[in-house]
């Protein structure tokens, strides 16, 4: 969906997308540069609390790393 940047640098977000992502007047967004791709991301009110658990996986990476170290040590003996 092509958009045009105005002389002032403004871009109009289509109404359907504003509704879908609950973007209303006063909502803050962050412009993120992903190495050639710009993204508008709604700003988080409490980023640390909202990000908690985002990378949570099925297994603990710490446990997996410790188990791998234990296997390496046993091979060396």
Secondary structure per residue as TSV (DSSP state, phi and psi in degrees):
chain	resnum	aa	ss	phi	psi
A	1	X	-	360.0	101.3
A	2	X	-	-71.5	138.5
A	3	X	-	-122.9	157.1
A	4	X	-	-112.5	133.6
A	5	X	-	-86.7	129.1
A	6	X	-	-76.3	173.8
A	7	X	T	-61.4	-27.1
A	8	X	T	-87.3	-1.2
A	9	X	S	87.9	11.7
A	10	X	-	-82.7	148.2
A	11	X	-	-132.1	134.5
A	12	X	-	-93.0	123.3
A	13	X	-	-85.9	126.1
A	14	X	-	-56.0	145.9
A	15	X	H	-55.8	-40.0
A	16	X	H	-61.3	-39.4
A	17	X	H	-74.3	-36.5
A	18	X	H	-61.4	-41.2
A	19	X	H	-68.2	-45.3
A	20	X	H	-58.5	-40.7
A	21	X	T	-102.8	12.9
A	22	X	T	53.4	46.4
A	23	X	-	-96.7	105.8
A	24	X	-	-119.4	166.5
A	25	X	T	-52.4	130.2
A	26	X	T	100.0	-15.6
A	27	X	-	-72.5	132.3
A	28	X	-	-88.3	139.4
A	29	X	E	-125.7	156.5
A	30	X	E	-114.0	135.3
A	31	X	E	-92.2	121.5
A	32	X	E	-113.8	132.2
A	33	X	E	-99.9	108.7
A	34	X	-	-97.2	53.6
A	35	X	S	61.3	56.6
A	36	X	S	105.5	-7.7
A	37	X	-	-120.9	123.0
A	38	X	E	-95.1	137.6
A	39	X	E	-130.6	139.9
A	40	X	E	-95.9	120.7
A	41	X	E	-122.0	126.6
A	42	X	E	-56.7	132.9
A	43	X	-	-69.9	142.4
A	44	X	-	-87.5	136.4
A	45	X	T	-69.3	-42.0
A	46	X	T	-129.9	80.9
A	47	X	H	-58.8	-38.3
A	48	X	H	-67.9	-46.9
A	49	X	H	-66.2	-40.9
A	50	X	H	-71.5	-27.0
A	51	X	H	-86.2	-12.3
A	52	X	T	-58.1	127.0
A	53	X	T	86.7	-1.3
A	54	X	T	-61.2	-33.7
A	55	X	T	-100.2	13.8
A	56	X	-	-66.8	127.3
A	57	X	-	-113.8	-174.5
A	58	X	S	-72.1	-39.7
A	59	X	S	-116.8	152.4
A	60	X	-	-73.7	125.5
A	61	X	H	-66.2	-32.3
A	62	X	H	-64.3	-46.1
A	63	X	H	-62.9	-41.2
A	64	X	H	-63.7	-40.1
A	65	X	H	-66.7	-43.1
A	66	X	H	-63.5	-40.3
A	67	X	H	-64.1	-41.0
A	68	X	H	-64.5	-41.9
A	69	X	H	-62.0	-40.5
A	70	X	H	-63.4	-42.7
A	71	X	H	-63.6	-40.7
A	72	X	H	-64.7	-41.1
A	73	X	H	-64.4	-40.5
A	74	X	H	-68.8	-30.0
A	75	X	H	-71.5	-31.0
A	76	X	H	-76.7	-15.2
A	77	X	-	-91.5	360.0
